[in-house]
Amino acid sequence: MDGPPEIGGMIAYCGHIGRRCVDKFLRDAGCDITPVQSQTLVYLSFRGGREVNQRDLERELHLKPSTVNGIVGRLEDKGYIIRQTSPADGRCRLLRLTEAGAEKVAAFHAVLRQTARFYTNGLSEAEQAQLRELLARIIANLENEVNSV
């Protein structure tokens, strides 16, 4: 097929190769976590030590409960999070970052910054601003479509 590449495919590929890049840098830095596990720890760290309902994490990661359950289980086994049943509702699981988890978050922030630099390498400040604006519009278009159901 001739013509320019399809934008949606290019954006999807950026996400795919970006995750591979983060995974490589995490491994190279000796971090024993996957990119989605790092997302989980960062999400919990932004909650300032407060407990988080596992369902909120599912919504944040846009993943099925069974997938998030596996991620949480592996992080719990590594000692990075604590999962407990909610005293108010036995059906809910509450998550909290441990001290070891907080240390892990601090250790891989540098890896995430390193990856972020690759996204914008060679782009001027003006080009970066334009790209942010265009991506924000694309995101808004997609969110409007998804939320209109």
ROSE-4610 file (N, C-alpha, C; in Angstrom, 1 decimal, always signed):
// ROSE-4610
residu = [M/M/M/D/D/D/G/G/G/P/P/P/P/P/P/E/E/E/I/I/I/G/G/G/G/G/G/M/M/M/I/I/I/A/A/A/Y/Y/Y/C/C/C/G/G/G/H/H/H/I/I/I/G/G/G/R/R/R/R/R/R/C/C/C/V/V/V/D/D/D/K/K/K/F/F/F/L/L/L/R/R/R/D/D/D/A/A/A/G/G/G/C/C/C/D/D/D/I/I/I/T/T/T/P/P/P/V/V/V/Q/Q/Q/S/S/S/Q/Q/Q/T/T/T/L/L/L/V/V/V/Y/Y/Y/L/L/L/S/S/S/F/F/F/R/R/R/G/G/G/G/G/G/R/R/R/E/E/E/V/V/V/N/N/N/Q/Q/Q/R/R/R/D/D/D/L/L/L/E/E/E/R/R/R/E/E/E/L/L/L/H/H/H/L/L/L/K/K/K/P/P/P/S/S/S/T/T/T/V/V/V/N/N/N/G/G/G/I/I/I/V/V/V/G/G/G/R/R/R/L/L/L/E/E/E/D/D/D/K/K/K/G/G/G/Y/Y/Y/I/I/I/I/I/I/R/R/R/Q/Q/Q/T/T/T/S/S/S/P/P/P/A/A/A/D/D/D/G/G/G/R/R/R/C/C/C/R/R/R/L/L/L/L/L/L/R/R/R/L/L/L/T/T/T/E/E/E/A/A/A/G/G/G/A/A/A/E/E/E/K/K/K/V/V/V/A/A/A/A/A/A/F/F/F/H/H/H/A/A/A/V/V/V/L/L/L/R/R/R/Q/Q/Q/T/T/T/A/A/A/R/R/R/F/F/F/Y/Y/Y/T/T/T/N/N/N/G/G/G/L/L/L/S/S/S/E/E/E/A/A/A/E/E/E/Q/Q/Q/A/A/A/Q/Q/Q/L/L/L/R/R/R/E/E/E/L/L/L/L/L/L/A/A/A/R/R/R/I/I/I/I/I/I/A/A/A/N/N/N/L/L/L/E/E/E/N/N/N/E/E/E/V/V/V/N/N/N/S/S/S/V/V/V]
num = [1/1/1/2/2/2/3/3/3/4/4/4/5/5/5/6/6/6/7/7/7/8/8/8/9/9/9/10/10/10/11/11/11/12/12/12/13/13/13/14/14/14/15/15/15/16/16/16/17/17/17/18/18/18/19/19/19/20/20/20/21/21/21/22/22/22/23/23/23/24/24/24/25/25/25/26/26/26/27/27/27/28/28/28/29/29/29/30/30/30/31/31/31/32/32/32/33/33/33/34/34/34/35/35/35/36/36/36/37/37/37/38/38/38/39/39/39/40/40/40/41/41/41/42/42/42/43/43/43/44/44/44/45/45/45/46/46/46/47/47/47/48/48/48/49/49/49/50/50/50/51/51/51/52/52/52/53/53/53/54/54/54/55/55/55/56/56/56/57/57/57/58/58/58/59/59/59/60/60/60/61/61/61/62/62/62/63/63/63/64/64/64/65/65/65/66/66/66/67/67/67/68/68/68/69/69/69/70/70/70/71/71/71/72/72/72/73/73/73/74/74/74/75/75/75/76/76/76/77/77/77/78/78/78/79/79/79/80/80/80/81/81/81/82/82/82/83/83/83/84/84/84/85/85/85/86/86/86/87/87/87/88/88/88/89/89/89/90/90/90/91/91/91/92/92/92/93/93/93/94/94/94/95/95/95/96/96/96/97/97/97/98/98/98/99/99/99/100/100/100/101/101/101/102/102/102/103/103/103/104/104/104/105/105/105/106/106/106/107/107/107/108/108/108/109/109/109/110/110/110/111/111/111/112/112/112/113/113/113/114/114/114/115/115/115/116/116/116/117/117/117/118/118/118/119/119/119/120/120/120/121/121/121/122/122/122/123/123/123/124/124/124/125/125/125/126/126/126/127/127/127/128/128/128/129/129/129/130/130/130/131/131/131/132/132/132/133/133/133/134/134/134/135/135/135/136/136/136/137/137/137/138/138/138/139/139/139/140/140/140/141/141/141/142/142/142/143/143/143/144/144/144/145/145/145/146/146/146/147/147/147/148/148/148/149/149/149]
x = [+0.8/+0.0/+0.9/+0.6/+1.4/+0.8/+1.5/+1.0/+1.7/+1.3/+1.9/+1.4/+2.2/+1.8/+0.5/-0.3/-1.5/-1.2/-1.8/-1.4/-1.8/-2.9/-3.3/-2.3/-1.8/-0.8/+0.5/+0.9/+2.1/+2.1/+0.9/+0.8/+0.8/+0.1/+0.1/+1.5/+2.3/+3.6/+4.5/+4.3/+5.1/+4.9/+3.6/+3.3/+4.0/+3.9/+4.5/+6.0/+6.7/+8.2/+8.6/+7.8/+8.1/+8.1/+7.1/+7.1/+8.3/+8.7/+9.8/+11.1/+11.2/+12.3/+12.4/+11.2/+11.2/+11.6/+11.1/+11.4/+12.9/+13.5/+15.0/+15.8/+15.4/+16.1/+15.9/+14.7/+14.5/+15.4/+15.5/+16.4/+17.8/+18.2/+19.6/+20.0/+19.0/+19.3/+19.1/+18.8/+18.7/+17.4/+16.4/+15.1/+14.4/+13.8/+13.2/+11.7/+11.3/+9.9/+9.6/+8.4/+8.0/+7.5/+7.3/+6.7/+5.4/+4.5/+3.2/+3.3/+4.2/+4.4/+5.0/+5.8/+6.3/+5.2/+4.3/+3.1/+2.3/+2.1/+1.4/+2.0/+3.3/+4.0/+4.0/+4.1/+4.0/+2.6/+1.6/+0.2/+0.0/+0.5/+0.4/+1.2/+2.4/+3.2/+2.6/+1.8/+1.2/+0.0/-0.4/-1.4/-0.9/+0.4/+1.0/+0.9/+1.0/+0.9/-0.5/-1.5/-2.9/-3.2/-4.2/-4.6/-5.4/-5.3/-6.0/-6.8/-8.1/-8.9/-8.4/-8.3/-7.7/-8.6/-9.8/-10.7/-10.2/-9.8/-9.3/-8.1/-7.2/-6.0/-6.4/-7.4/-7.9/-8.3/-9.0/-9.5/-8.3/-7.3/-6.2/-5.3/-5.2/-4.3/-5.1/-6.5/-7.3/-7.1/-7.1/-6.8/-7.9/-8.1/-9.1/-8.7/-9.7/-9.4/-8.4/-8.6/-7.7/-6.2/-6.1/-4.7/-4.1/-4.9/-4.4/-4.1/-4.9/-4.7/-3.4/-3.0/-1.7/-0.5/-0.7/+0.3/+0.5/-0.6/-0.6/+0.0/-0.3/+0.3/+1.8/+2.3/+3.7/+4.4/+3.8/+4.4/+4.3/+3.3/+3.1/+4.2/+4.4/+5.4/+6.8/+7.1/+8.4/+8.5/+7.4/+7.5/+7.3/+6.8/+6.7/+5.3/+4.3/+3.0/+2.4/+1.4/+0.6/-0.8/-1.4/-2.9/-3.6/-4.7/-5.6/-7.0/-7.9/-9.3/-9.8/-10.7/-11.3/-12.1/-11.9/-12.7/-14.2/-14.4/-15.7/-16.5/-15.8/-16.4/-15.5/-15.8/-15.0/-14.7/-15.5/-15.3/-14.2/-13.8/-12.8/-11.4/-10.4/-9.0/-8.4/-7.6/-7.0/-5.5/-4.8/-3.4/-2.6/-1.4/-0.6/+0.9/+1.6/+3.0/+3.8/+4.8/+5.6/+6.8/+7.7/+8.9/+9.8/+9.9/+10.7/+10.1/+8.8/+8.1/+8.4/+8.4/+8.7/+10.2/+11.1/+12.5/+12.6/+11.9/+11.9/+11.4/+10.4/+9.8/+10.9/+11.6/+12.7/+13.8/+14.1/+15.2/+14.9/+13.6/+13.3/+12.8/+12.6/+12.2/+13.3/+14.5/+15.6/+15.4/+15.1/+14.9/+13.7/+12.6/+11.5/+11.9/+12.7/+13.1/+14.0/+14.9/+15.7/+14.9/+13.9/+13.0/+12.3/+11.8/+11.1/+11.9/+13.2/+14.1/+14.2/+14.0/+14.1/+12.9/+11.7/+10.5/+10.7/+11.5/+11.6/+12.9/+13.8/+15.2/+15.1/+15.8/+15.8/+14.6/+13.7/+12.5/+12.8/+12.5/+12.7/+11.6/+11.7/+10.7/+9.4/+9.4/+8.2/+7.5/+8.4/+7.8/+7.2/+7.9/+7.4/+6.0/+5.9/+4.6/+3.5/+3.9/+2.9/+2.5/+3.5/+3.1/+2.2/+2.5/+1.6/+0.2/+0.1/-1.2/-2.0/-1.3/-1.9/-2.3/-1.4/-1.8/-2.9/-3.0/-4.1/-5.4/-5.4/-6.6/-7.0/-6.0/-6.3/-6.9/-6.3/-6.8/-8.2/-8.5/-9.9/-10.9/-10.5/-11.3/-11.7/-10.7/-10.9/-11.7/-11.4/-12.2/-13.6/-13.9/-15.3/-16.0/-15.3/-15.9/-16.2/-15.2/-15.4/-16.4/-16.5/-17.4/-18.8/-19.0/-20.3/-21.2/-20.7/-21.5/-22.5]
y = [-1.2/+0.0/+1.2/+2.2/+3.4/+4.5/+5.5/+6.6/+6.7/+7.7/+7.8/+6.7/+6.4/+5.4/+5.9/+4.9/+5.2/+5.7/+6.8/+7.5/+6.6/+6.0/+5.1/+4.0/+3.4/+2.3/+2.8/+4.0/+4.6/+4.9/+5.4/+5.7/+4.4/+3.4/+2.1/+1.5/+1.7/+1.1/+1.9/+3.2/+4.0/+3.5/+3.2/+2.6/+1.3/+0.5/-0.9/-0.8/-0.1/+0.0/+0.8/+1.7/+2.5/+1.5/+0.6/-0.3/-1.3/-1.7/-2.5/-1.8/-0.5/+0.3/+0.4/+0.7/+0.7/-0.6/-1.7/-3.0/-3.3/-2.9/-3.1/-2.3/-1.0/-0.1/-0.6/-1.1/-1.6/-2.9/-3.7/-4.9/-4.5/-3.6/-3.1/-2.5/-1.8/-1.2/-2.1/-3.4/-4.4/-4.4/-3.7/-3.7/-5.0/-5.6/-6.9/-6.8/-5.8/-5.5/-5.3/-5.5/-5.3/-3.8/-3.3/-2.0/-1.8/-2.8/-2.7/-2.8/-3.5/-3.5/-2.1/-1.5/-0.2/+0.8/+0.7/+1.6/+1.4/+0.2/-0.1/+0.6/+0.4/+1.0/+2.5/+3.1/+4.6/+5.0/+4.4/+4.7/+4.7/+3.7/+3.6/+4.7/+5.0/+6.0/+7.3/+7.6/+8.9/+9.1/+8.0/+8.0/+8.4/+8.6/+9.1/+8.2/+6.9/+5.9/+5.5/+6.1/+5.7/+4.4/+3.7/+2.5/+2.8/+1.9/+2.0/+0.8/+1.0/-0.1/-0.8/-2.1/-2.8/-2.5/-2.2/-1.9/-0.5/+0.4/+1.7/+1.4/+0.5/+0.2/-0.5/-1.3/-1.9/-0.9/+0.1/+1.2/+2.1/+2.3/+3.1/+2.4/+1.1/+0.3/-0.1/+0.0/-0.5/-1.9/-2.7/-4.2/-4.9/-6.2/-7.0/-7.3/-7.6/-7.9/-9.1/-10.1/-11.3/-10.9/-10.0/-9.6/-8.8/-7.8/-7.0/-7.9/-8.9/-9.8/-10.4/-10.9/-11.5/-10.5/-9.3/-8.2/-8.0/-7.8/-7.5/-8.6/-9.9/-11.0/-11.1/-10.8/-10.9/-9.7/-8.6/-7.5/-7.7/-8.4/-8.8/-9.8/-10.8/-11.8/-11.2/-10.1/-9.4/-8.5/-8.3/-7.5/-6.0/-5.6/-4.2/-3.6/-4.5/-4.0/-4.9/-4.4/-5.2/-5.1/-6.3/-6.4/-7.0/-6.3/-6.9/-6.6/-7.4/-7.3/-6.0/-5.3/-4.1/-4.5/-3.8/-4.1/-3.7/-2.7/-2.2/-3.0/-3.7/-4.5/-5.6/-6.8/-8.0/-8.4/-7.8/-8.1/-7.3/-6.2/-5.3/-5.6/-5.5/-5.6/-4.2/-4.0/-2.7/-2.9/-2.0/-2.1/-0.9/-1.2/-0.2/-0.5/+0.5/+0.4/+0.1/-0.8/-1.0/-0.1/-0.1/+0.7/+0.3/-1.0/-1.6/-1.2/-1.1/-0.7/+0.8/+1.6/+3.0/+3.2/+2.4/+2.5/+2.1/+1.1/+0.6/+1.7/+2.4/+3.5/+4.6/+4.9/+5.9/+5.5/+4.2/+3.6/+3.6/+3.4/+3.3/+4.6/+5.7/+7.0/+7.4/+7.2/+7.6/+6.8/+5.5/+4.7/+5.3/+5.7/+6.3/+7.6/+8.4/+9.7/+9.4/+8.4/+8.1/+7.7/+6.9/+6.5/+7.7/+8.6/+9.7/+10.6/+10.7/+11.4/+10.9/+9.6/+9.0/+9.4/+9.6/+10.0/+11.4/+12.2/+13.6/+14.0/+13.0/+13.2/+13.8/+14.9/+15.5/+16.4/+16.6/+17.5/+18.8/+19.9/+21.2/+21.4/+22.4/+22.7/+23.0/+23.7/+24.0/+22.8/+21.9/+20.6/+19.7/+19.7/+19.0/+19.5/+20.8/+21.5/+21.2/+21.2/+20.9/+19.4/+18.6/+17.1/+16.9/+17.5/+17.4/+17.8/+19.0/+19.5/+18.5/+18.0/+17.1/+15.8/+15.2/+14.0/+14.2/+15.4/+15.7/+15.7/+16.2/+16.3/+14.9/+14.1/+12.7/+11.9/+12.1/+11.4/+11.9/+13.2/+13.7/+13.1/+13.0/+12.4/+11.0/+10.2/+8.8/+8.6/+9.5/+9.4/+9.8/+10.8/+11.1/+10.0/+9.3/+8.2/+7.0/+6.7/+5.6/+5.9/+7.1/+7.5/+7.8/+7.9/+8.1/+6.9/+5.8/+4.5/+4.5]
z = [+0.0/+0.0/+0.0/-0.9/-1.0/-0.1/+0.1/+0.9/+2.3/+3.0/+4.4/+5.3/+6.3/+7.3/+8.0/+8.5/+9.2/+10.6/+11.0/+12.3/+13.5/+13.5/+14.6/+14.8/+13.7/+13.8/+14.3/+13.9/+14.4/+15.9/+16.3/+17.8/+18.6/+18.1/+18.8/+18.8/+17.7/+17.7/+18.7/+18.8/+19.8/+21.2/+21.5/+22.8/+23.0/+22.0/+22.1/+22.3/+21.4/+21.5/+22.7/+23.2/+24.4/+25.6/+25.7/+26.8/+26.7/+25.5/+25.4/+25.8/+25.5/+25.9/+27.5/+28.1/+29.6/+30.2/+29.6/+30.1/+30.0/+28.9/+28.7/+29.8/+29.9/+30.9/+32.3/+32.6/+34.0/+34.2/+33.2/+33.4/+33.5/+32.6/+32.6/+34.0/+34.6/+35.9/+37.1/+36.8/+37.8/+38.6/+38.0/+38.7/+38.3/+39.4/+39.2/+39.0/+38.2/+37.9/+36.5/+36.0/+34.7/+34.6/+33.3/+33.2/+33.9/+33.7/+34.3/+35.9/+36.4/+37.8/+38.3/+37.4/+37.8/+37.8/+36.8/+36.8/+38.1/+38.5/+39.7/+40.9/+41.1/+42.2/+42.2/+41.0/+40.9/+41.2/+40.8/+41.1/+42.6/+43.3/+44.7/+45.4/+44.9/+45.5/+45.5/+44.4/+44.3/+45.3/+45.9/+46.9/+48.3/+48.4/+49.6/+50.8/+50.6/+51.7/+52.0/+51.4/+51.7/+51.0/+51.6/+51.0/+49.7/+48.7/+47.5/+47.2/+46.8/+46.4/+45.2/+45.1/+44.0/+42.7/+42.8/+41.7/+41.1/+41.9/+41.4/+40.5/+41.0/+40.2/+38.9/+38.9/+37.6/+36.6/+37.1/+36.2/+35.8/+36.6/+36.3/+35.2/+35.3/+34.4/+33.2/+33.2/+32.1/+31.9/+32.9/+32.8/+33.6/+33.2/+33.8/+35.3/+36.1/+37.5/+37.7/+36.8/+37.0/+36.6/+35.7/+35.3/+36.4/+37.0/+38.1/+39.3/+39.5/+40.6/+40.5/+39.3/+39.1/+39.4/+38.9/+39.0/+40.5/+41.2/+42.7/+43.4/+43.0/+43.7/+43.6/+42.4/+42.2/+43.0/+43.0/+43.8/+45.3/+45.7/+47.1/+47.5/+46.6/+46.9/+47.0/+46.2/+46.3/+47.5/+48.2/+49.4/+49.1/+47.9/+47.5/+47.9/+48.0/+48.4/+49.5/+50.2/+51.1/+50.6/+50.5/+50.1/+51.3/+51.6/+52.7/+52.4/+53.0/+52.9/+53.6/+53.0/+53.6/+54.8/+55.9/+57.1/+56.8/+56.0/+55.7/+54.7/+53.8/+52.7/+52.4/+52.8/+52.7/+51.2/+50.3/+48.9/+48.3/+49.0/+48.4/+49.0/+48.1/+48.5/+48.5/+49.6/+49.7/+49.6/+48.8/+48.5/+49.2/+49.6/+50.2/+49.8/+49.5/+49.2/+50.5/+50.5/+51.6/+51.5/+52.5/+52.5/+51.3/+51.2/+50.1/+48.7/+48.6/+47.4/+47.1/+48.1/+48.0/+47.5/+48.1/+47.7/+46.2/+45.8/+44.4/+43.5/+43.9/+43.0/+42.8/+43.9/+43.8/+42.9/+42.9/+42.1/+40.6/+40.3/+38.8/+38.2/+39.0/+38.4/+37.4/+37.7/+36.8/+35.5/+35.5/+34.3/+33.5/+34.2/+33.4/+32.8/+33.5/+32.9/+31.7/+31.8/+30.7/+29.5/+29.7/+28.6/+28.0/+28.8/+28.4/+27.4/+27.7/+26.9/+25.4/+25.3/+23.9/+23.1/+23.8/+23.1/+22.4/+23.0/+22.5/+22.0/+21.9/+21.4/+20.0/+19.7/+18.4/+18.1/+19.1/+18.9/+19.6/+19.0/+19.6/+20.7/+21.5/+22.5/+21.8/+20.7/+20.0/+19.4/+18.9/+18.3/+19.4/+20.6/+21.7/+22.2/+22.2/+22.6/+21.6/+20.3/+19.3/+19.3/+19.6/+19.7/+20.9/+22.0/+23.2/+22.8/+22.2/+21.8/+20.9/+19.9/+18.9/+19.6/+20.4/+21.1/+22.1/+22.8/+23.7/+22.9/+21.7/+20.9/+20.4/+20.1/+19.7/+20.9/+22.0/+23.2/+23.5/+23.4/+23.7/+22.7/+21.4/+20.4/+20.7/+21.1/+21.5/+22.7/+23.7/+25.0/+24.7/+23.9/+23.6/+22.9/+22.1/+21.4/+22.3/+23.2/+24.1/+25.1/+25.6/+26.7/+26.2/+24.8/+24.3/+24.2/+24.6/+24.5/+25.7]
